[in-house]
Amino acid sequence: MLTIVIHRDPVSRNRDLAEVPAGRRLIEYIQEMYAPGFGGIETDVIYNGVNITSDLPAWDSVACDGDVLTIVHNPSGLDPITITIIAVVALVALQSLIPRPTIPQSADQSYTESPNNSLKGQTNIARPYQAIPEIFGRVVAYPDLIQPSIYEYRDNLKYVREVFCLGVGEYEIHQVRTDQSPLDNVPGASYTIHGPGSVPENLLIARESNEINGQELTDRSGTADDPGDITWIGWFQLADYAEQVWNHFQLPQGLRAEDGSSLFVEWKVQIQQTDIDGNVIGEVVEYTYYKEDRTLDPRFYTEKVIVAPGYYRVRAGISSAPSKNAGDSRQVKWETAVAIRAYSGSGFGNVTTVDVTTKATEYALSSSERKINLECTRKLYSYRDSEFTGRRGFADAFRYTMVEAAGRDLDEVDLESAYAIQDELQARQPELSYFDFSMDDSAISLGERVKTICNAARVGVYRDGGVWRCFREEGDKPVVAMFNRRNIASGDNQQQTYSLQRPSDYNGVTLAYTDPSDDSSAEIRLVIDSDGNITEGLASRPNELDLAGCRNKIQAQDRAWMEALRLVYQRRKIVDKVLSDGYLVDFGDRVKYVDIYDTAEAEGEILSIDGYRYTMSERVDWQAGVDYVVYMTDQQGNVSDAVPVTPIDSLSFSAYMGDFSPFISDFNSRQAGSRYLIALSSDPAAHDYVVTGRKPKDNGLVELTLQNYDERMFARDY
């Protein structure tokens, strides 16, 4: 049989072992397991202790029984790296105010996803040269290994020490678990949390040999009465610079004579110093290990040697005489040899690390996956106060990302708009303001980051010149501007689109979020019938959404219902050019818009005011039995509420405007009077739109993108 050993991650204990029939060329085994070029992964191929990565003719060698083929994936580097945030300056017109809920995708093809945002099969992995997780809010994190696991046997028990990087910054730790079990309840387990600037005590760096993987030490060449020479296994070059050498041995069948009496075995380990290239520069130093026992239970040992700092090679062999009886149990296997050195760095920077030690009574050649996880909340400062504490609000994450991480000046970020939204949501329903997520990819742009942060709270973010601003898509907004033939300048370039419901269109919404009770994926499912009624259920053609950063049902339901109602009620889009008035409106603003080509609508300028009587610039063909309302602007451009009107003649009407102050032109400081819009009282919001895009154009004009506003979209809001 050919033994194949695959080290997918050389900085962890995990490795795959398989025994397959020998007799085929090595390249045939490799081609069955990997795509050409190992799928782009830097890889070493070692055959019977010899690195044949560059020796392609050796790949045609035919494997024999007892051969060992070792394949090692080699991602370069071990140290944590800081996140580089690249600001993307752009103003984009969106089809809807806030982006489609989704998980941010990496642009880096070499990116290794952190298990923090995975909802199944989470394990602790090493992610060298990847971004340190930037956790926000409250999450269940599976921290990254920052170095290979270190283990040793003491009193036949295996103790494993692992150091993890939780993430950037400092955290409130609510619970530490291994899989689903609290680590405090696991016998022999312990952990220590180290905040930024702190280093675990007595931290050791360990690199295991890729070539020693459970080889059996064979008896001496002679007999019990005439032992002969020691049969050595090795030499094997240690994997790294060493200050100590640890050798792990196991006696899988225990140690007992055939007749049940005690039995002993003795083996030797020789260590010899080399240079970095493996050339011998030191004398052979020999160590002898004697074990005696009377048991068939497996036995495990770690033998430690302190050496002068440097590079070493090792070999081992049985030194006691061969057994007299075939039934004696005294098999010795050499698990691995480990190069150990003390960590000499000054620390890991602004990160939190977790030092975990666990013990086990059983051991397999392929270690089980690690499932250390922590429920934690990121500590942040706030724009509202100076307390450094655990926070879950999107605005706190937005402030940190823009000001602390990206280094933006306060005058470049409209924090007041973000915190005004957060304050209102927390007063109404705190869960609506949460953002619970882990950013773990440095290739994601600043714009994508803040968009993801705000999107969880149904908040949009955009750049207004050099300032980042926030808004929330919600109902009951005041109208802030009116656009009609007096300030629309599109000519014949106006664009209008209306989306009709087609059989192939979405007929519902399925929104995925994280269930905090078990950190699993959950869904809100809504279906829309042919009459536009929405009920809970699975649609045949759902709009499938993934709300990144959502770990509560209230927030998920709020978003799912709005998206379903959007499908029913938000269908009209307008792109038009307006005068400089367009600079006075912002993303998310509710405005009145009059289609200047729709003659059924009445709008224009107020020419005179006489008490409650208003004279218009344009004639109106009043219809008998129809009730009308009017909207007017004041000198600041504010728009009135809908006010009932009484027709007088084709150029005038009466209306009580209350405290609102319409005005007329004085042909000096006021070149135009109040603008007005006449609408049917049965549908006063027929001309309501929301600003979703704004671009400067030639000649001082502004291109606005508008989406129809319908209050019914927000009928299920909290």
C-alpha positions as a printed Julia matrix, in Angstrom:
718×3 Matrix{Float64}:
   0.0     0.0     0.0
   1.06    3.59   -0.68
   0.51    6.04    2.16
  -0.6     9.51    1.04
  -0.3    12.36    3.56
  -1.86   15.71    2.68
  -1.1    18.81    4.74
  -3.72   21.28    3.55
  -2.73   23.81    6.18
   0.86   23.52    7.45
   0.2    25.85   10.38
  -2.39   23.52   11.92
  -2.45   19.93   13.12
  -5.02   18.91   10.54
  -3.86   16.53    7.86
  -5.42   13.83    5.72
  -4.03   10.31    5.58
  -5.0     7.55    3.19
  -3.64    4.16    2.16
  -4.15    3.23   -1.47
  -2.97    0.3    -3.58
   0.58    0.78   -4.9
   1.7     0.02   -8.44
   0.75    3.22  -10.28
   2.75    6.28  -11.26
   2.84    9.07   -8.68
   1.44   11.58  -11.16
  -1.67    9.44  -11.6
  -2.48    9.68   -7.89
  -1.88   13.45   -7.96
  -4.06   13.98  -11.03
  -6.94   12.17   -9.35
  -6.81   14.53   -6.37
  -5.94   17.92   -7.89
  -6.59   20.16  -10.85
  -3.55   21.03  -12.98
  -1.1    23.18  -11.1
  -2.73   22.17   -7.81
  -5.48   24.68   -8.48
  -3.07   27.59   -8.04
  -2.01   26.51   -4.53
   1.74   26.62   -3.82
   2.55   22.99   -3.07
   5.51   20.76   -2.18
   5.57   17.1    -3.21
   7.74   14.83   -1.05
   8.3    11.16   -1.96
   9.89    8.94    0.66
  11.51   11.92    2.34
  12.82   13.52   -0.86
  11.33   16.75   -2.21
  10.49   16.03   -5.86
   8.45   19.18   -6.53
  10.81   20.33   -9.28
  11.96   16.86  -10.34
   9.17   16.15  -12.81
  10.68   12.87  -14.1
  10.38   11.54  -10.54
   6.61   12.04  -10.78
   6.6     9.11  -13.22
   8.01    6.8   -10.54
   5.87    3.76   -9.8
   4.79    3.62   -6.17
   5.81    0.56   -4.18
   4.36   -0.94   -1.03
   5.49    1.0     2.02
   6.19    4.22    0.1
   5.02    7.57    1.48
   3.81   10.41   -0.74
   3.53   13.7     1.18
   1.77   16.72   -0.31
   2.13   20.04    1.52
   0.15   23.19    0.72
   2.27   26.22    1.51
   0.4    29.51    1.98
   3.17   31.99    2.79
   3.4    33.91    6.05
   1.93   33.55    9.51
   1.75   36.99   11.08
  -1.55   38.9    11.29
  -1.87   41.83    8.93
  -3.69   45.1     9.27
  -6.56   45.99    7.02
  -5.95   48.49    4.25
  -9.12   50.31    3.39
  -9.34   51.87   -0.05
 -11.86   54.67   -0.36
 -13.96   54.62   -3.51
 -15.3    58.04   -4.39
 -18.4    57.7    -6.58
 -21.98   58.88   -6.77
 -24.17   56.15   -8.2
 -27.85   56.33   -9.06
 -29.56   53.26   -7.59
 -32.73   51.56   -8.73
 -33.89   51.61   -5.14
 -32.77   53.72   -2.23
 -30.92   51.05   -0.31
 -28.94   48.26   -1.99
 -30.11   44.71   -2.41
 -29.28   42.76    0.78
 -26.28   40.54    0.12
 -23.01   39.34    1.65
 -20.08   41.51    0.46
 -17.94   39.62   -2.05
 -14.17   39.69   -2.25
 -12.37   40.9    -5.34
  -9.24   38.98   -4.25
  -9.05   35.54   -5.86
  -6.63   34.36   -3.15
  -9.02   35.34   -0.36
  -9.71   32.7     2.31
 -13.1    33.2     3.92
 -13.25   33.44    7.69
 -15.65   30.95    9.32
 -17.17   33.85   11.29
 -19.82   34.52    8.65
 -20.35   30.89    7.64
 -23.45   29.23    9.06
 -22.39   25.61    8.73
 -19.22   23.6     9.18
 -17.41   26.33   11.08
 -13.93   25.41   12.27
 -10.82   27.23   13.37
  -8.42   27.67   10.49
  -5.24   29.58    9.77
  -5.62   32.43    7.27
  -2.07   33.67    6.66
  -1.78   36.95    4.79
  -5.53   37.52    5.11
  -7.15   40.43    6.91
  -7.66   40.23   10.66
 -11.42   40.0    11.27
 -13.06   43.34   12.02
 -16.02   42.29   14.15
 -18.97   44.6    14.77
 -21.87   44.11   17.14
 -22.53   40.73   18.76
 -21.49   37.59   16.9
 -20.37   34.02   17.43
 -16.78   34.06   16.19
 -14.58   31.11   15.25
 -11.21   32.81   15.7
  -8.28   32.19   13.36
  -5.26   30.16   14.41
  -2.28   32.5    14.46
   0.3    29.71   14.74
   0.43   25.92   14.56
  -1.16   24.06   17.43
   1.25   22.8    20.08
   0.54   19.56   21.87
   2.29   17.28   24.3
   1.56   14.13   26.27
   1.6    14.23   30.04
   0.61   11.14   32.06
  -0.8     9.6    28.9
  -3.08   12.57   28.32
  -2.8    14.82   25.31
  -2.71   18.54   26.08
  -3.23   20.88   23.13
  -2.4    24.57   23.31
  -3.71   26.87   20.6
  -3.55   30.63   20.26
  -6.25   32.34   18.24
  -6.77   35.82   16.86
 -10.3    36.93   17.65
 -10.19   40.22   15.79
  -9.17   43.85   15.69
  -9.8    45.82   18.86
 -11.3    44.8    22.2
 -14.39   42.78   23.07
 -16.9    41.9    25.74
 -16.7    38.1    26.0
 -20.02   36.47   26.86
 -19.06   32.81   26.48
 -16.21   30.61   25.19
 -17.21   27.21   23.78
 -15.83   24.2    22.02
 -18.51   23.41   19.48
 -21.71   23.76   21.57
 -20.17   23.02   25.0
 -19.03   25.85   27.29
 -15.29   25.51   27.68
 -15.65   26.08   31.43
 -17.52   22.75   31.61
 -14.85   20.75   29.76
 -12.5    18.91   32.18
  -8.91   20.03   31.89
  -9.71   22.92   29.56
  -8.68   26.51   30.22
  -8.47   29.78   28.34
  -7.13   33.3    28.74
  -8.25   36.39   26.83
  -5.48   38.83   25.93
  -6.5    42.31   24.85
  -4.58   44.63   22.5
  -0.91   45.0    23.41
  -0.87   41.82   25.52
   0.94   38.6    24.58
   0.14   35.1    25.94
   2.66   34.0    28.55
   5.41   31.56   27.56
   4.24   31.56   23.96
   6.04   28.97   21.86
   6.27   28.63   18.09
   6.08   25.04   16.86
   6.65   23.56   13.41
   6.09   19.85   12.96
   8.01   17.7    10.55
   6.17   17.07    7.28
   8.01   13.78    6.83
   7.49   12.05   10.17
   3.89   10.93   10.37
   3.58    7.8    12.45
   6.35    5.6    11.1
   6.95    2.42   13.11
  10.37    2.0    14.7
  11.58   -1.42   13.66
  13.5    -3.85   15.88
  17.23   -4.32   15.69
  18.52   -6.5    12.89
  19.34   -9.55   15.05
  17.57  -11.76   17.58
  16.76  -11.53   21.27
  20.04  -13.28   22.07
  22.09  -11.52   19.4
  20.43   -8.11   18.84
  22.53   -6.86   15.98
  22.57   -3.24   14.8
  19.94   -0.56   15.41
  17.65   -0.03   12.44
  17.42    3.77   12.2
  14.48    5.69   10.79
  15.76    8.96    9.29
  17.58   11.32    9.03
  14.76   13.89    8.92
  15.36   17.62    8.77
  13.32   19.59   11.3
  10.89   22.08    9.79
  12.21   25.23   11.43
  14.77   26.94   13.61
  14.7    25.31   17.06
  15.54   26.01   20.69
  13.93   22.76   21.78
  13.19   19.49   20.0
  10.03   17.61   20.96
   9.46   14.05   19.8
   6.05   12.43   20.16
   5.87    8.64   20.39
   2.99    6.23   20.8
   2.66    2.6    21.73
  -0.72    1.85   20.11
  -0.91   -1.74   21.46
   0.31   -0.87   24.92
   3.32   -2.62   26.5
   2.86   -6.16   27.82
   4.44   -9.58   27.4
   2.6   -12.44   25.76
   2.1   -14.16   29.14
   0.61  -10.99   30.67
   3.71   -9.94   32.56
   5.39   -6.57   32.33
   7.58   -5.75   29.36
  10.03   -3.01   28.53
  11.2    -1.33   25.38
  14.06    1.09   24.79
  14.65    3.41   21.88
  17.14    6.09   20.98
  16.85    9.48   19.32
  19.85   11.12   17.71
  19.94   14.87   17.08
  22.53   16.64   14.94
  22.88   20.35   14.19
  22.87   21.54   10.56
  22.95   24.87    8.77
  19.8    26.32    7.21
  20.44   24.31    4.04
  20.69   21.02    5.91
  24.49   20.68    5.82
  25.82   18.97    8.97
  27.8    21.3    11.25
  27.53   19.59   14.65
  28.16   16.33   16.45
  25.53   13.64   16.93
  23.91   13.79   20.37
  22.05   10.67   21.47
  19.14   10.31   23.93
  17.81    7.02   25.28
  14.23    6.4    26.43
  13.24    3.39   28.51
   9.59    2.4    29.1
   8.22   -0.51   31.09
   4.58   -1.39   31.63
   2.0    -4.19   31.76
  -1.0    -2.97   29.77
  -2.67   -3.35   26.4
  -3.97    0.22   26.52
  -2.24    2.66   24.17
   0.54    4.71   25.67
   1.7     8.15   24.53
   4.89   10.06   25.33
   6.46   13.44   24.57
  10.22   13.6    24.95
  11.72   17.1    25.12
  15.31   18.14   24.5
  16.75   21.63   24.95
  19.27   22.44   22.23
  21.48   25.34   21.25
  19.44   27.6    18.94
  19.77   26.46   15.36
  18.66   23.96   12.73
  18.64   20.21   13.35
  18.02   16.81   11.89
  16.81   13.77   13.82
  16.53   10.0    13.58
  15.25    7.26   15.87
  15.49    3.51   16.32
  14.73    0.67   18.78
  17.79   -0.05   20.94
  16.44   -2.9    23.09
  16.77   -6.47   21.89
  13.96   -7.91   19.76
  11.09   -9.65   21.57
  11.39  -13.36   22.33
   7.69  -13.99   21.81
   5.6   -13.13   18.76
   2.68  -12.23   21.03
   4.51   -9.5    22.93
   2.92   -6.05   22.58
   5.61   -3.41   22.2
   5.07   -1.6    18.9
   6.56    1.93   18.9
   5.43    4.6    16.44
   7.08    7.94   15.89
   4.24   10.45   15.51
   6.31   13.47   14.64
   9.27   15.66   15.6
   8.67   19.31   16.41
  10.98   22.32   16.23
  10.15   24.59   19.18
  11.25   28.16   19.82
  10.05   30.96   22.08
   8.02   33.78   20.55
  10.25   36.83   20.47
   7.93   39.49   19.07
   6.68   42.5    20.99
   3.0    41.7    20.41
   0.29   41.45   17.82
  -0.84   45.07   17.79
  -4.42   46.21   18.22
  -5.95   42.74   18.31
  -7.51   40.43   20.89
  -6.06   36.93   21.18
  -7.34   33.83   22.94
  -4.97   31.28   24.53
  -6.73   27.91   24.87
  -5.51   24.63   26.37
  -7.56   21.44   26.14
  -6.86   17.84   26.99
  -8.0    14.54   25.51
  -7.61   10.89   26.38
  -7.6     9.52   22.83
  -5.54   10.34   19.82
  -5.88    9.73   16.09
  -3.22   10.33   13.45
  -5.56   12.84   11.81
  -6.6    15.42   14.37
 -10.25   16.36   14.66
 -11.32   19.79   13.51
 -11.14   22.54   16.08
 -14.41   24.29   16.95
 -13.4    26.9    19.51
 -15.89   29.76   19.31
 -16.68   32.88   21.32
 -19.87   34.85   21.65
 -18.64   38.4    21.91
 -19.54   42.05   21.39
 -17.13   44.58   19.91
 -16.22   47.51   22.14
 -16.42   50.89   20.41
 -16.65   54.55   21.19
 -19.75   56.51   20.2
 -20.38   59.9    18.64
 -22.89   60.48   21.44
 -20.64   59.75   24.46
 -17.06   58.88   25.4
 -17.74   55.45   26.96
 -15.74   52.55   25.51
 -18.15   49.64   25.7
 -19.84   46.88   23.74
 -22.06   48.36   21.03
 -24.31   46.91   18.32
 -25.61   50.0    16.53
 -24.88   50.48   12.83
 -23.95   54.13   13.41
 -21.23   53.14   15.88
 -19.76   50.73   13.31
 -20.11   53.43   10.63
 -18.3    56.0    12.8
 -15.45   53.6    13.61
 -15.01   52.5     9.99
 -14.97   56.02    8.59
 -13.14   57.94   11.3
 -10.86   55.48   13.12
 -10.15   52.84   10.48
 -10.24   54.94    7.3
  -8.95   58.12    8.95
 -11.6    60.44    7.55
 -11.9    63.88    9.16
 -15.12   64.59   11.02
 -16.05   67.25    8.46
 -15.98   64.52    5.77
 -18.58   62.35    7.53
 -22.1    63.42    8.44
 -22.24   61.49   11.71
 -25.23   63.48   12.88
 -27.43   61.98   10.17
 -26.31   58.43   11.04
 -26.79   58.87   14.78
 -30.14   60.63   14.37
 -31.41   57.54   12.57
 -29.87   55.2    15.15
 -31.32   57.17   18.07
 -34.79   57.09   16.56
 -34.61   53.35   15.82
 -33.32   52.49   19.28
 -36.17   54.46   20.83
 -38.7    52.72   18.59
 -37.32   49.15   18.34
 -33.61   48.71   19.23
 -33.11   45.59   17.09
 -33.77   47.61   13.93
 -30.51   49.54   14.49
 -28.2    46.53   14.96
 -25.26   45.49   12.8
 -23.73   42.16   13.88
 -21.1    41.02   11.38
 -17.44   40.23   10.8
 -15.49   41.98    8.04
 -12.64   39.66    7.15
 -11.43   40.68    3.69
  -9.08   43.59    3.04
 -10.01   43.65   -0.66
 -13.5    44.98    0.11
 -13.56   48.73   -0.52
 -14.5    51.38    1.99
 -17.71   52.08    0.09
 -18.7    48.43    0.14
 -17.97   48.22    3.85
 -20.09   51.17    4.9
 -22.84   50.13    2.51
 -22.98   46.71    4.2
 -22.93   48.27    7.67
 -25.79   50.66    6.95
 -27.82   48.26    4.84
 -28.54   46.0     7.82
 -30.52   48.87    9.39
 -32.28   49.73    6.1
 -30.04   52.76    5.79
 -28.42   54.07    2.63
 -25.06   55.83    2.45
 -23.73   58.08   -0.3
 -21.16   60.77   -1.02
 -22.41   64.32   -1.3
 -19.37   66.07   -2.74
 -16.7    65.34   -0.14
 -19.12   64.36    2.64
 -20.49   60.88    3.42
 -24.16   61.03    4.43
 -26.81   58.56    5.6
 -30.57   58.28    5.11
 -33.2    55.65    5.91
 -35.88   54.48    3.51
 -39.13   54.77    5.41
 -42.61   56.22    5.24
 -44.28   59.37    6.54
 -41.57   61.64    5.16
 -42.35   65.3     4.5
 -42.25   66.6     0.94
 -39.21   68.88    0.61
 -39.38   70.11   -3.0
 -41.51   70.36   -6.12
 -40.43   69.99   -9.75
 -42.69   71.19  -12.58
 -42.45   73.04  -15.89
 -40.9    76.03  -14.06
 -37.78   74.13  -13.0
 -37.7    71.04  -15.23
 -35.24   71.46  -18.1
 -35.21   68.08  -19.81
 -36.65   69.15  -23.14
 -37.41   65.88  -24.91
 -34.8    63.84  -22.97
 -36.99   62.77  -20.07
 -36.89   59.03  -19.33
 -39.78   57.21  -17.68
 -40.05   53.49  -17.05
 -42.91   51.53  -15.57
 -42.41   47.89  -14.59
 -45.42   45.71  -15.34
 -45.82   42.41  -13.52
 -44.83   39.6   -15.85
 -45.27   35.86  -15.3
 -41.48   35.46  -14.94
 -41.12   38.23  -12.34
 -40.61   37.71   -8.63
 -43.74   36.66   -6.78
 -42.32   36.83   -3.28
 -39.31   37.33   -1.06
 -37.02   34.92    0.8
 -34.67   36.75    3.16
 -31.88   34.9     4.96
 -30.5    36.01    8.31
 -28.67   34.43   11.26
 -30.74   32.88   14.05
 -28.92   33.92   17.26
 -30.3    30.97   19.26
 -28.04   28.48   17.48
 -26.07   30.66   15.04
 -27.72   28.93   12.07
 -29.3    30.25    8.91
 -32.97   31.2     9.15
 -35.35   32.62    6.57
 -38.33   34.94    6.33
 -40.53   33.74    3.45
 -43.28   35.86    1.91
 -45.43   35.12   -1.16
 -47.45   37.6    -3.25
 -50.7    36.43   -4.87
 -52.15   37.7    -8.17
 -54.07   40.44   -6.36
 -50.99   41.82   -4.62
 -51.81   40.31   -1.22
 -48.78   39.21    0.82
 -48.77   36.22    3.17
 -46.14   34.03    4.79
 -45.09   31.16    2.58
 -42.58   30.01   -0.03
 -42.91   31.72   -3.39
 -42.25   29.85   -6.62
 -40.06   32.7    -7.91
 -38.79   34.51   -4.82
 -36.4    37.42   -4.73
 -33.7    35.74   -2.63
 -31.92   38.14   -0.3
 -29.15   37.7     2.27
 -29.17   40.42    4.92
 -25.54   40.62    6.06
 -25.21   41.71    9.69
 -28.73   40.68   10.74
 -28.91   38.36   13.78
 -32.48   39.01   14.95
 -35.93   38.17   13.61
 -37.41   41.64   14.15
 -34.88   43.26   11.82
 -35.25   40.45    9.27
 -39.06   40.71    9.19
 -38.93   44.48    8.89
 -36.71   44.27    5.81
 -38.46   41.28    4.22
 -41.89   42.93    4.37
 -40.62   46.2     2.92
 -38.93   44.34    0.03
 -42.12   42.38   -0.67
 -44.23   45.54   -0.58
 -41.68   47.2    -2.86
 -42.38   44.53   -5.49
 -46.06   45.4    -5.35
 -46.0    49.19   -5.13
 -42.69   50.61   -6.41
 -42.77   50.35  -10.19
 -42.21   53.77  -11.74
 -38.8    55.36  -12.31
 -38.01   58.78  -13.79
 -34.71   60.28  -14.93
 -34.98   64.0   -15.71
 -32.93   67.19  -15.8
 -33.87   70.11  -13.58
 -32.52   73.56  -12.8
 -30.19   74.25   -9.9
 -33.1    73.47   -7.54
 -31.88   69.9    -7.91
 -28.92   70.65   -5.66
 -31.32   71.39   -2.81
 -32.58   67.81   -2.54
 -30.76   64.81   -1.15
 -30.87   61.06   -1.51
 -34.0    59.73    0.14
 -35.86   63.04    0.0
 -39.55   62.92   -0.87
 -40.45   65.37   -3.63
 -43.38   66.33   -5.86
 -42.8    65.83   -9.58
 -45.11   66.94  -12.38
 -44.88   65.29  -15.76
 -44.81   68.32  -18.05
 -46.12   66.18  -20.92
 -49.17   64.98  -19.0
 -51.9    67.52  -19.84
 -54.31   65.98  -17.33
 -52.21   67.49  -14.52
 -52.36   71.14  -13.48
 -49.31   73.01  -12.29
 -47.67   76.36  -12.67
 -46.99   79.66  -10.86
 -49.22   81.65   -8.51
 -49.64   85.1   -10.09
 -51.75   86.86   -7.45
 -53.23   86.32   -4.01
 -56.43   87.95   -2.77
 -57.38   86.54    0.63
 -58.2    82.88   -0.03
 -58.3    83.43   -3.81
 -55.29   82.38   -5.88
 -54.76   83.24   -9.55
 -52.84   80.68  -11.6
 -50.55   81.0   -14.6
 -52.13   78.03  -16.39
 -55.76   77.22  -17.13
 -57.43   74.25  -15.44
 -60.31   72.32  -16.94
 -62.13   71.54  -13.69
 -64.25   68.39  -13.89
 -67.7    68.44  -12.32
 -68.09   66.15   -9.32
 -64.32   65.74   -8.85
 -62.55   66.87   -5.67
 -59.12   68.45   -5.94
 -56.22   69.36   -3.63
 -53.37   71.79   -4.1
 -49.68   71.75   -3.08
 -47.76   75.05   -3.0
 -44.21   76.17   -2.23
 -43.08   79.04   -0.01
 -40.07   81.36   -0.47
 -37.7    78.76    1.06
 -38.93   76.07   -1.31
 -40.86   74.2     1.37
 -43.92   72.33    0.13
 -47.3    72.55    1.82
 -49.53   69.69    2.8
 -52.39   68.72    0.48
 -55.09   71.41    0.88
 -58.65   71.07   -0.54
 -59.48   73.6    -3.27
 -62.73   75.14   -4.54
 -62.67   76.0    -8.26
 -63.69   79.59   -9.1
 -62.88   79.74  -12.8
 -60.33   78.22  -15.17
 -57.57   80.51  -13.84
 -58.37   80.72  -10.13
 -59.4    78.74   -7.08
 -59.89   79.31   -3.34
 -58.03   77.45   -0.59
 -57.29   77.94    3.08
 -53.53   77.53    3.51
 -53.47   78.13    7.29
 -50.0    79.13    8.55
 -48.37   78.29    5.21
 -47.25   81.42    3.31
 -47.51   81.34   -0.48
 -46.02   84.36   -2.29
 -46.02   86.14   -5.65
 -43.23   87.63   -7.72
 -42.19   91.25   -7.14
 -40.07   91.09  -10.34
 -37.06   92.13   -8.25
 -35.83   89.92   -5.41
 -38.52   87.33   -6.22
 -38.46   86.58   -9.94
 -41.16   83.9    -9.66
 -44.06   83.25   -7.32
 -45.1    80.09   -5.48
 -45.27   76.98   -7.59
 -48.43   74.92   -7.34
 -49.63   71.44   -8.22
 -53.3    70.51   -8.56
 -54.04   66.82   -7.92
 -57.06   64.62   -7.41
 -58.0    64.39   -3.73
 -58.67   60.66   -4.24
 -55.0    60.11   -5.04
 -53.04   63.05   -3.6
 -49.73   61.12   -3.61
 -49.91   60.23   -7.3
 -47.01   62.61   -7.98
 -44.84   61.72   -4.99
 -41.31   60.46   -5.67
 -38.14   59.75   -3.76
 -34.72   60.95   -4.91
 -32.46   57.97   -5.62
 -29.78   59.64   -7.74
 -28.34   63.06   -8.44
 -25.68   64.05  -10.99
 -24.39   67.47  -12.05
 -24.77   68.12  -15.79
 -23.7    70.86  -18.22
 -24.96   74.44  -17.98
 -25.68   74.19  -14.27
 -28.39   71.56  -14.7
 -28.89   68.57  -12.42
 -30.0    65.09  -13.44
 -32.31   63.51  -10.89
 -33.3    59.88  -10.67
 -36.64   59.42   -8.97
 -38.55   56.36   -7.77
 -42.26   56.55   -7.08
 -43.15   56.94   -3.41
 -46.0    54.86   -2.0
 -46.84   54.95    1.7
 -48.14   51.38    1.49
 -44.54   50.14    1.09
 -44.05   50.86    4.78
 -47.32   49.46    6.09
 -45.55   46.78    8.15
 -42.9    49.05    9.68
 -42.41   48.89   13.43
